[in-house]
Amino acid sequence: MHRKPFEGKLYEVAQYNLAKADDGIQASWADSTKTLVVQFEQYGNWWWRKGIGAADYETDKFVFTRNDLQYTLTFKQPDPNAAIIYQKAGKWFEITK
């Protein structure tokens, strides 16, 4: 984002198909800073992971649970220094706590 080499770890959680260039998602924290809720702003999109439709999965860092037009991402041990970014209408945004 700042045209500098990235030296941290990057976790790609899910992708979505764009029907139009201004398609986007909303992301907000649930009742805690451990669970993030992500949903489409429009109809006609779907979630992808590794080239196929996304399904529920778990890693040592988080739990991904898909529910039609939205998903929840629950962090097992939230990192206070982590940056969570997402794409919306061709721009990148960071989710704040």
C-alpha positions as CSV (number, residue, x, y, z in Angstrom):
1,M,0.0,0.0,0.0
2,H,2.9,2.3,0.6
3,R,5.2,0.9,-2.1
4,K,7.5,-0.6,0.5
5,P,8.4,-4.3,0.8
6,F,6.1,-6.1,3.2
7,E,8.0,-7.9,5.9
8,G,5.2,-9.4,8.1
9,K,2.9,-12.3,7.7
10,L,-0.2,-12.1,5.4
11,Y,-3.2,-14.3,5.9
12,E,-5.7,-14.3,3.0
13,V,-9.0,-15.4,4.4
14,A,-11.5,-15.3,1.5
15,Q,-12.0,-13.8,-1.9
16,Y,-15.2,-12.7,-3.7
17,N,-16.1,-12.3,-7.3
18,L,-16.8,-8.8,-8.6
19,A,-19.8,-8.3,-10.8
20,K,-19.2,-4.6,-11.2
21,A,-16.1,-2.5,-10.5
22,D,-17.8,-0.7,-7.5
23,D,-18.8,-3.9,-5.7
24,G,-17.8,-4.0,-2.1
25,I,-18.2,-5.5,1.4
26,Q,-18.9,-4.2,4.8
27,A,-16.8,-5.4,7.8
28,S,-17.5,-4.6,11.4
29,W,-16.7,-6.0,14.8
30,A,-19.4,-8.1,16.5
31,D,-19.9,-7.7,20.3
32,S,-16.2,-8.2,20.9
33,T,-12.9,-7.6,19.2
34,K,-12.5,-11.3,18.6
35,T,-15.2,-11.7,16.0
36,L,-15.5,-9.9,12.7
37,V,-18.6,-9.9,10.6
38,V,-18.1,-9.4,6.8
39,Q,-21.0,-9.1,4.3
40,F,-21.7,-8.0,0.8
41,E,-23.1,-4.6,0.0
42,Q,-24.9,-5.9,-3.0
43,Y,-26.4,-9.2,-4.4
44,G,-24.8,-11.4,-7.0
45,N,-21.5,-12.1,-5.4
46,W,-20.2,-15.2,-3.6
47,W,-17.2,-16.1,-1.4
48,W,-14.2,-18.0,-2.8
49,R,-11.3,-19.7,-1.2
50,K,-8.4,-21.4,-3.1
51,G,-10.3,-21.2,-6.5
52,I,-13.6,-22.8,-5.4
53,G,-16.6,-21.7,-3.3
54,A,-15.6,-21.0,0.3
55,A,-16.7,-23.3,3.0
56,D,-16.2,-23.2,6.8
57,Y,-12.6,-23.8,7.9
58,E,-10.3,-23.4,10.8
59,T,-6.6,-22.5,11.2
60,D,-4.4,-22.2,14.3
61,K,-5.2,-18.4,14.1
62,F,-8.9,-18.1,13.4
63,V,-12.2,-19.8,12.5
64,F,-14.0,-18.9,9.3
65,T,-17.8,-19.5,9.2
66,R,-19.7,-18.8,6.0
67,N,-23.4,-18.0,6.1
68,D,-24.7,-17.2,2.6
69,L,-24.0,-13.5,2.0
70,Q,-21.8,-13.0,5.0
71,Y,-19.1,-14.7,7.0
72,T,-17.7,-14.4,10.5
73,L,-14.1,-14.5,11.4
74,T,-13.3,-15.4,15.0
75,F,-9.7,-14.9,16.1
76,K,-8.4,-17.4,18.6
77,Q,-5.8,-15.0,20.1
78,P,-6.3,-11.5,18.6
79,D,-3.0,-9.7,17.8
80,P,-3.3,-6.0,18.9
81,N,-0.8,-5.0,16.2
82,A,-2.5,-6.8,13.3
83,A,-3.9,-4.8,10.4
84,I,-7.1,-6.1,8.8
85,I,-7.7,-4.8,5.3
86,Y,-10.4,-5.3,2.7
87,Q,-11.2,-4.1,-0.8
88,K,-14.2,-2.0,-1.7
89,A,-14.9,-0.3,-5.0
90,G,-11.3,-0.5,-6.1
91,K,-9.9,0.9,-2.8
92,W,-8.3,-0.7,0.3
93,F,-9.7,0.0,3.8
94,E,-8.5,-0.9,7.2
95,I,-10.9,-2.1,9.9
96,T,-10.5,-0.2,13.1
97,K,-11.4,-1.5,16.6
